[in-house]
Amino acid sequence: MATPLKRADGPQSVPALLHRNATEYAKAPAYREKEYGIWQSWTWSQTRDEVEALALGLMELGIEEGDFVAVIGRNRPYLYWAMVAAQMTGAVPVPLYQDANAEEMAYVLNHCGARFVIVGDQEQVDKVIEVRDQLPDFERMIYLDPRGLRKYDHSKLDQYTAVQELGRKTRDQHLKEMEARQARLNYDSRGVMLYTSGTTGKPKGVVLSNRNIIETARSSSEFDNLRQTDDILAYLPMAWVGDFIFSVGQAMWTGFCTNCPESADTMHVDLREIGPTYYFAPPRVFETQLTNVMIRMEDASRFKKKLFDTFMAHARKVGPAILDGKKVSFADRAKYALGELMIYGPLKNTLGFSRVRVGYTAGEAIGPEIFDFYRSLGINLKQLYGQTEATVFITAQPDGEVRSDTVGVTCPGVELKIADNGEVFYRSPGVFVEYYKNPESTQSTKDAEGWVATGDAGFIEEETGHLRIIDRAKDVGQMADGRLFAPKYVENKLKFFPNILETVVFGNGREECTAFINIDLTAVGNWAERNNIGYASYQELARHPQVMDTIQSHVEQVNESVAQDEMLSGCQVHRFVVLHKELDADDGELTRTRKVRRKIIEEKYHDIITALYDGSDKVSTETEVTYEDGRKGSIKATLEVRDAKVWPTAQKMAAE
């Protein structure tokens, strides 16, 4: 077990780190943003001035110590500054998911009692106005982008720049009080409140202290030797704990530059232009990028495709070993160097990964083939394991110990233990303070000694100390015959195929496992285009016979693989359906971080699940959907239920 880290000397709050950076790295770039196709940059000195002006303006508007300030919008320097400005006044920032609907926002805003809401644009203003009657504590809203808001009632609505200007005008009046409030901030002060994704119920407000933020940022930065000269691209939801730690915690600790893309649509172009040295993405992003690469290669000439396949085969053979500094023959290194010149280098440049020194993926298991593909190119992609309650970091993979089947060793200062039922527990300086207004959940999650239940089942390898995660503990069950049921294990294997976007496996307490599958419209649509197959909708493409045959072959490949695992061989998928719609957060089927809400799916699609188990070969269903503008509707479909080949287990084959 690891030795807990001692309290760090130096700044005891995020605003204190900002002041340090504005002094030590005054002229170094702190934030960049692309707007109207042009990159704008702010130094650390300029950033401090912008943040202080907003903080002083908030004080003029009446913000008090302990207030909660909601921040809603896409990744923009101004909204990151808003979180630090709130902290400067002694208030607590609460970032929300910008794609949440009005009712989801109403729950969080009401639960935390936010007096002030700072938003990015008209869309977010409209959502808050829609539910304003449900928010007894709400007082003022501050908006960044004024487009479309000229004729709104501005009695409780202020423009961001106007609040900053107000702060500059009243600086002498409020500066001493603001400095006094900052002086009262310490390691145990609340630093931020982040809401969980709410897979099984209402989201919980996770209170993180300055200790959690700074100690985690310090230890994780030292673990990967992050530098003041590093660059990151901030594109993941600001309400997610990972983005907060990478774009605020680690950025403030190391002084590196946080770069914000112009929009989600331009993210990949902006990624190439910035060329980050430190990069994080969930597996789905890496899978999508690889899918796009393979689609492009399908359209390439025969010579180019042959060249690509030849050098990629060599990269898979020796690339990871070269990356880890292992012994590789001169001939293999020479061939790899040629591949770097002709294939790997241009491909990394196209992906935006030419300068990546440290790359991470987390949130879900990533396919070994996908993981190895990126590492074979020389990209130092690693895995970490964490959660909101840990301020992200629980385990991570050290350089030279990177594997696709583990999530690494304990991060500095973290201790791990495995309960008798296989559940993983940890404690560290990053352990959250509490669930806001929820002492019962706090007590059930964190014991008196500081040990936190992760809710995940796993084990620690004795020889290496690496942690392996099996599944969510609450999802692990038993088949009717007593064999282990671990749906995530099978779901992740299925999602390794580019044609499959999402899947949900059923089988707890039953004789057999079955599955729902969503196709990936980009990958399957490209296949349809290349083969001159016309389709008018997702539903029509999903039920095409050749698509069904392809998905069936994927399911059967996974079954063959699962059969080799003696412990989990009972999880082979016997029957499946390709759903008529994508599972969607707006329909309540996924969380905003794209985690499956199993109970809701089981209730909503009970008729399809029944058909999977009663031997039906077809099922007619009608499903309610939510459109982008919030309107409700329904779609009807008749789905084909398919049987998949299952394989004898490794144990049975050995016996035969």
C-alpha positions in Angstrom: 0.0 0.0 0.0 1.1 3.5 -0.8 2.2 6.0 1.8 -0.2 9.0 2.0 1.3 12.2 0.7 2.0 15.0 3.2 0.4 18.4 2.8 2.2 20.4 0.1 3.9 23.7 0.9 2.9 26.7 -1.0 -0.4 28.0 -2.3 -3.5 26.6 -0.5 -6.2 27.5 -3.0 -6.7 27.7 -6.7 -6.8 31.6 -6.7 -3.5 31.5 -4.9 -2.0 29.3 -7.6 -3.3 31.8 -10.2 -1.5 34.7 -8.4 1.7 32.6 -8.3 1.5 31.9 -12.0 0.8 35.5 -12.8 4.0 36.4 -11.0 6.3 33.5 -12.1 5.0 32.9 -15.6 3.5 36.4 -16.3 4.2 36.5 -20.0 3.7 32.8 -20.7 0.4 31.8 -22.5 -2.3 30.6 -20.0 -5.4 30.2 -22.2 -6.0 30.2 -25.9 -9.3 30.2 -27.8 -10.2 30.0 -31.4 -12.9 32.4 -32.5 -13.9 33.3 -36.0 -11.0 31.1 -37.2 -8.4 33.1 -35.3 -6.5 31.9 -32.2 -6.6 34.5 -29.4 -4.2 34.2 -26.4 -4.0 35.4 -22.8 -0.9 35.3 -20.7 -1.0 34.4 -17.0 -0.8 38.0 -16.1 -3.7 38.9 -18.4 -5.7 36.0 -17.0 -5.4 37.2 -13.5 -6.6 40.6 -14.5 -9.6 39.1 -16.3 -10.5 36.9 -13.4 -10.1 39.6 -10.8 -12.3 42.0 -12.8 -15.1 39.4 -12.9 -14.7 38.6 -9.2 -14.9 42.3 -8.2 -18.0 42.6 -10.4 -19.6 39.7 -8.7 -18.9 41.3 -5.4 -20.6 44.5 -6.5 -23.6 42.4 -7.5 -23.7 41.0 -3.9 -22.1 37.6 -4.0 -21.4 36.1 -0.5 -18.9 33.6 0.8 -20.3 30.1 0.6 -22.7 31.0 -2.3 -22.9 28.5 -5.2 -22.3 29.8 -8.7 -23.5 27.6 -11.6 -21.4 27.7 -14.8 -22.9 26.4 -18.0 -21.5 26.3 -21.5 -18.9 24.9 -23.8 -15.2 25.1 -23.1 -14.2 28.7 -23.2 -11.5 30.6 -21.2 -14.2 33.0 -19.9 -16.1 30.2 -18.2 -12.9 28.7 -16.7 -12.2 32.2 -15.4 -15.7 32.4 -14.0 -15.0 29.3 -11.8 -11.8 30.8 -10.4 -13.5 34.2 -10.0 -16.2 32.5 -7.9 -13.5 31.0 -5.7 -11.8 34.4 -5.3 -15.0 35.7 -3.7 -15.2 32.7 -1.3 -18.1 31.2 -3.4 -18.2 27.7 -4.8 -18.4 27.0 -8.6 -20.8 24.4 -9.9 -20.2 23.5 -13.6 -23.2 21.9 -15.3 -23.4 19.9 -18.5 -24.2 22.2 -21.4 -26.2 19.6 -23.2 -28.5 18.9 -20.2 -32.1 19.7 -20.8 -33.9 22.4 -18.7 -35.4 19.9 -16.2 -32.0 18.3 -15.6 -30.5 21.7 -15.0 -33.4 22.7 -12.7 -32.6 19.8 -10.4 -28.9 20.7 -10.0 -29.6 24.5 -9.7 -32.3 23.9 -7.1 -30.3 21.3 -5.2 -27.2 23.5 -4.8 -29.3 26.7 -4.3 -27.3 28.6 -6.9 -27.8 32.4 -6.5 -25.8 33.2 -9.6 -25.7 31.4 -12.9 -23.0 32.2 -15.5 -23.8 30.9 -19.0 -22.3 30.8 -22.5 -25.1 31.8 -24.8 -28.7 32.3 -25.6 -29.5 28.5 -25.5 -28.4 28.2 -21.9 -30.2 31.5 -21.0 -33.4 30.1 -22.4 -33.1 26.8 -20.4 -32.6 28.7 -17.1 -35.5 31.1 -17.8 -37.7 28.1 -18.6 -37.3 26.7 -15.1 -36.7 29.9 -13.2 -40.0 29.4 -11.3 -38.5 26.2 -9.8 -35.4 28.1 -8.5 -36.3 30.0 -5.3 -32.6 30.9 -4.6 -31.9 32.2 -8.1 -31.0 35.9 -8.3 -29.0 36.8 -11.4 -27.7 35.3 -14.6 -24.6 36.5 -16.5 -24.2 35.6 -20.2 -21.1 35.6 -22.3 -22.4 35.7 -25.9 -24.9 38.6 -26.4 -26.3 37.3 -29.8 -30.0 37.0 -29.7 -30.4 38.5 -26.2 -31.0 42.2 -27.0 -34.7 42.2 -26.4 -34.7 40.0 -23.3 -35.7 41.3 -19.9 -32.4 42.4 -18.4 -33.6 43.1 -14.8 -31.9 39.8 -13.7 -29.6 39.4 -16.7 -26.1 40.9 -17.2 -23.5 40.6 -19.9 -20.2 39.1 -18.8 -18.0 42.0 -20.0 -20.4 44.5 -18.3 -19.9 42.7 -15.0 -16.1 42.8 -15.6 -16.3 46.5 -16.3 -18.4 47.0 -13.2 -15.7 45.3 -11.2 -13.0 47.5 -12.7 -15.0 50.6 -11.8 -15.6 49.5 -8.2 -12.1 48.0 -7.7 -11.1 50.3 -4.8 -14.4 49.6 -3.1 -14.1 45.8 -3.0 -10.5 44.9 -3.4 -9.6 44.7 0.4 -12.7 42.6 1.1 -11.9 40.3 -1.8 -8.3 39.9 -0.6 -9.6 39.1 2.9 -11.9 36.4 1.5 -9.0 34.9 -0.4 -6.8 35.0 2.7 -9.5 32.9 4.5 -9.3 30.2 1.9 -7.3 27.2 3.0 -6.8 23.5 2.1 -10.1 22.6 3.7 -12.2 25.2 2.0 -14.6 24.0 -0.7 -13.0 24.3 -4.1 -15.7 23.1 -6.5 -18.9 21.0 -6.5 -19.3 18.5 -9.3 -22.3 16.4 -9.9 -22.2 12.6 -10.6 -23.7 11.3 -13.8 -26.6 9.6 -12.0 -26.6 6.1 -13.5 -29.0 4.8 -10.8 -30.8 7.9 -9.6 -30.6 11.6 -9.2 -27.0 13.1 -9.6 -25.2 13.7 -6.3 -23.2 16.9 -5.6 -19.6 15.9 -4.9 -17.8 18.5 -2.8 -14.1 18.7 -3.5 -11.8 20.8 -1.3 -8.7 22.8 -2.2 -6.7 19.9 -0.7 -8.3 17.5 -3.1 -7.7 19.6 -6.1 -4.2 20.8 -5.4 -2.8 17.5 -4.0 -4.2 15.6 -6.9 -2.9 18.1 -9.4 0.5 18.1 -7.8 1.0 14.3 -7.6 -0.5 13.5 -11.0 1.6 16.2 -12.7 4.8 14.9 -11.0 3.8 11.3 -12.0 3.9 12.2 -15.7 6.5 14.9 -15.5 4.0 17.6 -16.8 5.7 20.9 -17.6 4.9 24.5 -17.7 5.5 24.4 -21.5 2.9 21.8 -22.1 -0.3 22.3 -24.1 -3.7 20.7 -23.7 -6.9 20.9 -25.7 -10.0 21.5 -23.5 -13.0 20.0 -25.3 -14.6 17.6 -22.8 -17.6 18.7 -20.7 -16.6 21.3 -18.1 -18.9 19.6 -15.6 -16.8 16.4 -15.8 -14.2 16.0 -13.1 -11.5 15.1 -15.6 -11.8 18.3 -17.4 -11.8 20.3 -14.2 -8.6 18.7 -13.0 -6.8 18.8 -16.4 -7.9 22.3 -17.4 -8.0 24.0 -14.0 -6.2 21.9 -11.4 -3.2 20.7 -13.3 -3.1 23.8 -15.5 -2.9 26.0 -12.4 -0.4 23.8 -10.7 2.0 23.4 -13.6 1.3 26.7 -15.4 0.7 25.0 -18.8 -1.6 26.4 -21.5 -5.3 25.4 -21.9 -6.5 25.7 -25.5 -10.2 25.8 -26.3 -11.6 24.9 -29.7 -13.9 27.1 -31.6 -16.7 24.5 -31.6 -17.4 20.8 -31.4 -17.5 20.7 -35.2 -14.0 22.2 -35.5 -12.5 20.2 -32.7 -10.4 17.9 -34.9 -9.1 20.8 -37.0 -8.2 22.8 -33.9 -6.6 19.7 -32.4 -4.2 19.5 -35.4 -3.4 23.2 -35.2 -2.6 23.1 -31.5 -0.8 19.8 -31.5 -1.2 19.2 -27.7 1.6 17.6 -25.7 -0.8 16.3 -23.1 -4.0 14.8 -24.2 -7.0 12.9 -22.8 -9.9 11.3 -24.6 -12.5 8.6 -23.7 -12.2 5.4 -25.7 -15.0 6.4 -28.0 -13.0 9.4 -29.3 -10.0 7.1 -30.1 -12.4 4.5 -31.7 -14.0 7.2 -33.9 -10.7 8.5 -35.1 -9.5 5.0 -35.9 -12.8 4.3 -37.7 -12.3 7.5 -39.8 -8.7 6.4 -40.7 -9.9 3.0 -41.8 -12.8 4.5 -43.8 -10.3 6.7 -45.6 -8.0 3.7 -46.3 -10.9 1.8 -47.9 -11.2 4.7 -50.4 -7.4 4.8 -51.0 -5.7 3.3 -54.1 -4.5 -0.3 -54.0 -0.8 0.8 -53.7 -1.4 3.2 -50.8 -3.5 0.6 -49.0 -0.8 -2.1 -49.5 1.8 0.4 -48.2 -0.3 1.3 -45.2 -1.1 -2.3 -44.3 2.6 -3.4 -44.6 4.0 -0.7 -42.4 1.2 -0.9 -39.9 1.8 -4.6 -39.5 5.5 -3.8 -38.7 4.4 -1.0 -36.3 2.2 -3.4 -34.3 5.1 -5.8 -34.1 7.8 -3.4 -32.8 6.2 0.0 -32.2 5.2 -0.5 -28.6 8.6 -2.0 -27.7 10.4 1.0 -29.2 8.1 3.3 -27.3 8.9 1.6 -24.0 12.6 1.6 -24.7 12.9 -2.1 -25.1 15.5 -3.9 -27.1 14.7 -4.0 -30.9 17.0 -5.1 -33.7 18.7 -2.5 -35.9 16.8 -3.8 -39.0 13.4 -3.4 -37.3 14.3 0.1 -36.1 15.4 1.1 -39.6 12.2 -0.2 -41.1 10.2 1.6 -38.4 12.0 4.8 -39.1 11.1 4.5 -42.7 7.5 3.9 -41.7 7.6 7.0 -39.5 8.7 9.0 -42.5 6.1 7.6 -44.9 3.1 6.5 -42.8 3.2 7.0 -39.0 4.4 10.7 -39.0 1.8 11.9 -41.6 -0.9 9.9 -39.9 -0.1 11.4 -36.4 -0.1 14.8 -37.9 -3.5 14.2 -39.5 -4.9 13.0 -36.1 -3.3 16.0 -34.3 -1.0 13.8 -32.2 2.4 14.7 -33.5 3.5 16.4 -30.2 1.7 14.2 -27.7 4.1 13.2 -24.9 1.5 11.9 -22.5 -1.9 10.6 -23.6 -4.6 9.0 -21.4 -7.9 7.3 -21.9 -10.4 6.3 -19.2 -14.1 5.9 -18.4 -14.5 2.7 -20.3 -12.3 -0.2 -21.3 -10.6 0.4 -24.6 -10.1 -2.4 -27.1 -6.7 -3.9 -27.1 -6.5 -3.6 -30.9 -7.4 0.1 -30.8 -5.0 0.8 -27.8 -2.1 -1.0 -29.5 -2.8 0.8 -32.8 -2.1 4.2 -31.2 0.9 3.0 -29.2 2.4 1.3 -32.3 2.5 4.8 -33.9 4.7 6.0 -31.1 1.9 7.8 -29.2 2.4 7.4 -25.5 -1.2 6.4 -24.8 -1.9 5.0 -21.3 -4.9 4.1 -19.2 -6.0 5.5 -15.9 -8.8 4.7 -13.5 -10.6 7.2 -11.4 -13.9 8.8 -10.4 -15.4 12.1 -9.3 -15.1 11.2 -5.6 -11.4 10.6 -6.0 -10.7 13.9 -7.8 -10.0 11.6 -10.8 -6.9 9.7 -10.1 -6.9 6.3 -8.4 -4.5 4.3 -10.6 -2.5 5.1 -13.7 0.0 3.3 -15.9 3.6 4.4 -15.5 5.8 4.7 -18.6 7.3 1.3 -19.4 4.4 -0.6 -17.7 1.6 0.1 -20.2 -0.8 -2.8 -20.9 -4.3 -2.9 -22.5 -5.7 -5.3 -19.8 -5.0 -3.3 -16.7 -5.6 0.3 -15.4 -2.2 0.6 -13.9 -0.7 0.9 -10.4 -1.8 3.2 -7.5 -1.2 6.9 -8.1 1.1 8.7 -5.6 -0.6 8.9 -2.2 -3.3 6.4 -3.0 -4.0 3.2 -1.1 -6.0 0.3 -2.5 -7.8 -2.7 -1.0 -10.1 -5.4 -2.3 -13.1 -6.4 -0.3 -14.2 -10.0 0.1 -16.9 -9.6 -2.6 -14.3 -8.2 -5.0 -15.2 -4.5 -4.7 -12.3 -2.1 -5.0 -11.8 0.4 -2.2 -9.3 3.3 -2.1 -8.3 6.3 0.1 -6.1 9.2 -0.8 -5.7 13.0 -0.4 -8.1 13.3 -3.3 -11.0 11.7 -1.4 -14.0 14.0 -1.6 -15.4 15.9 1.4 -19.0 14.9 1.1 -22.1 14.5 -1.0 -23.9 17.8 -0.6 -27.1 17.6 1.5 -26.7 13.8 1.5 -25.1 12.5 4.7 -26.5 9.0 4.2 -24.9 8.5 0.8 -21.6 10.0 2.1 -21.6 7.6 5.0 -22.3 4.6 2.8 -19.6 5.5 0.3 -16.8 6.7 2.6 -16.1 5.1 6.0 -14.7 6.7 9.1 -11.1 5.8 8.1 -11.5 7.5 4.7 -11.9 4.3 2.6 -14.2 4.9 -0.4 -16.2 2.2 -2.2 -15.7 2.5 -5.9 -18.7 0.3 -6.9 -16.3 -1.6 -9.2 -15.3 -5.2 -8.9 -11.6 -6.0 -9.6 -8.4 -7.5 -8.4 -4.7 -6.5 -7.9 -2.1 -8.6 -9.7 0.3 -9.9 -7.0 3.4 -9.8 -9.2 3.0 -6.4 -10.9 0.7 -4.5 -8.5 -1.5 -3.5 -11.5 -5.3 -3.2 -10.9 -7.7 -5.1 -13.2 -11.3 -4.0 -13.3 -13.9 -6.7 -14.1 -17.2 -4.8 -14.1 -19.4 -2.5 -12.0 -20.0 -4.4 -8.7 -23.8 -3.8 -8.8 -23.9 -5.2 -12.4 -22.0 -8.4 -11.6 -24.4 -11.2 -10.9 -25.0 -14.8 -11.6 -26.6 -16.8 -14.4 -29.4 -19.2 -13.4 -26.8 -22.0 -13.3 -24.5 -20.0 -10.9 -22.0 -18.9 -13.5 -20.6 -15.4 -13.3 -22.5 -12.6 -15.1 -20.4 -9.5 -16.0 -22.2 -7.6 -18.8 -19.6 -4.8 -19.2 -16.9 -7.4 -20.1 -18.9 -8.5 -23.1 -20.2 -5.0 -24.0 -16.7 -3.7 -24.2 -15.7 -6.5 -26.5 -18.6 -5.8 -28.8 -17.9 -2.1 -28.9 -14.4 -2.8 -30.1 -15.9 -3.3 -33.6 -16.2 0.0 -35.5 -19.7 -1.0 -36.7 -21.0 -1.1 -33.1 -21.6 2.1 -31.2 -23.3 0.9 -28.1 -24.6 -2.3 -26.6 -26.4 -3.5 -23.5 -26.2 -7.2 -22.4 -28.9 -8.9 -20.2 -28.7 -12.2 -18.4 -28.6 -11.8 -14.6 -30.6 -14.7 -13.1 -31.4 -16.1 -16.6 -30.3 -19.2 -18.5 -28.8 -17.2 -21.3 -27.4 -13.8 -22.2 -29.0 -11.6 -24.8 -28.1 -8.1 -26.1 -29.3 -4.8 -27.6 -27.0 -3.3 -30.2 -26.7 0.1 -31.7 -24.8 0.4 -35.0 -22.3 3.2 -35.6 -24.0 5.3 -38.3 -20.7 6.8 -39.5 -19.0 3.5 -40.1 -22.0 1.5 -41.4 -23.2 4.5 -43.5 -19.8 4.7 -45.2 -20.0 0.9 -45.9 -23.4 1.4 -47.4 -22.2 4.3 -49.6 -19.2 2.3 -50.9 -21.6 -0.5 -51.8 -24.2 1.7 -53.4 -26.8 0.8 -50.8 -29.4 3.5 -50.3 -31.1 4.2 -47.0 -33.4 6.9 -45.7 -32.9 6.6 -41.9 -30.9 5.0 -39.1 -33.8 2.6 -38.7 -33.7 1.5 -42.3 -29.9 1.0 -42.3 -30.0 -0.9 -39.0 -32.4 -3.6 -40.3 -30.6 -4.1 -43.6 -29.9 -7.9 -44.0 -26.2 -7.4 -44.7 -25.9 -5.1 -41.7 -27.6 -7.7 -39.6 -25.3 -10.4 -41.0 -22.2 -8.3 -40.2 -23.4 -7.6 -36.6 -24.1 -11.3 -36.1 -20.6 -12.2 -37.2 -19.2 -9.7 -34.6 -21.4 -11.2 -31.9 -20.2 -14.7 -32.8 -16.5 -13.5 -32.8 -17.0 -12.1 -29.3 -18.7 -15.3 -28.2 -15.7 -17.3 -29.4 -13.4 -15.0 -27.4 -15.6 -15.1 -24.2 -15.7 -18.9 -24.4 -11.9 -19.0 -23.7 -12.4 -17.3 -20.4 -13.4 -20.1 -18.0 -14.8 -17.6 -15.4 -17.0 -15.6 -17.8 -17.8 -18.2 -20.5 -21.4 -18.2 -19.5 -21.8 -14.6 -20.8 -21.9 -15.5 -24.4 -24.7 -13.8 -26.3 -27.3 -16.3 -27.5 -29.8 -13.8 -29.1 -29.7 -10.1 -30.0 -31.6 -7.3 -31.7 -30.2 -4.2 -33.5 -32.2 -1.4 -32.0 -34.3 0.9 -34.2 -32.8 4.1 -32.5 -29.6 5.1 -30.9 -29.6 5.1 -27.1 -29.7 8.8 -26.1 -29.1 10.9 -23.0 -32.0 13.1 -23.9 -34.3 10.0 -23.7 -32.9 9.1 -20.3 -31.2 6.0 -21.6 -27.6 7.2 -21.1 -26.1 9.6 -18.7 -24.5 12.8 -20.0 -21.1 11.0 -19.9 -22.7 8.2 -22.0 -23.0 5.6 -19.3 -25.8 3.1 -19.7 -28.8 3.5 -17.4 -29.7 -0.2 -17.2 -32.8 0.0 -15.1 -34.4 2.6 -17.3 -33.5 0.6 -20.4 -35.0 -2.6 -19.0 -38.2 -0.8 -18.1 -38.5 1.1 -21.4 -37.8 -1.8 -23.7 -39.3 -4.6 -21.6 -41.3 -5.9 -24.7 -38.1 -6.3 -26.7 -36.4 -8.1 -23.8 -39.4 -10.4 -23.5 -39.1 -11.3 -27.2 -35.4 -12.1 -26.8 -36.2 -14.7 -24.2 -39.5 -16.2 -25.4 -38.2 -17.5 -28.8 -39.8 -14.8 -31.0 -38.1 -14.1 -34.3 -39.7 -10.6 -34.6 -41.0 -8.0 -32.2 -43.1 -4.8 -32.9 -42.4 -1.9 -30.7 -43.2 1.8 -30.2 -40.7 4.1 -28.5 -41.0 7.6 -27.2 -38.1 9.9 -28.4 -37.0 13.5 -27.6 -36.1 15.7 -30.5 -33.4 18.3 -30.4 -35.8 21.1 -29.7 -37.3 19.3 -26.7 -40.5 18.1 -28.4 -41.6 14.5 -27.7 -42.6 12.0 -30.4 -42.6 8.3 -31.0 -41.2 5.8 -33.6 -42.6 2.4 -34.5 -40.6 -0.5 -35.7 -40.6 -4.2 -36.2 -37.3 -5.7 -35.2 -35.7 -9.0 -36.2 -34.5 -11.1 -33.3 -31.4 -13.2 -34.3 -29.8 -16.2 -32.8 -26.0 -16.2 -32.5 -23.7 -19.2 -32.5 -22.2 -20.0 -29.0 -19.1 -21.9 -28.4 -18.1 -24.6 -25.9 -16.0 -23.4 -23.0 -12.3 -23.9 -22.9 -12.8 -26.3 -20.0 -15.3 -28.4 -22.0 -13.1 -28.4 -25.1 -10.2 -29.7 -23.0 -12.3 -32.4 -21.5 -13.4 -33.6 -24.9 
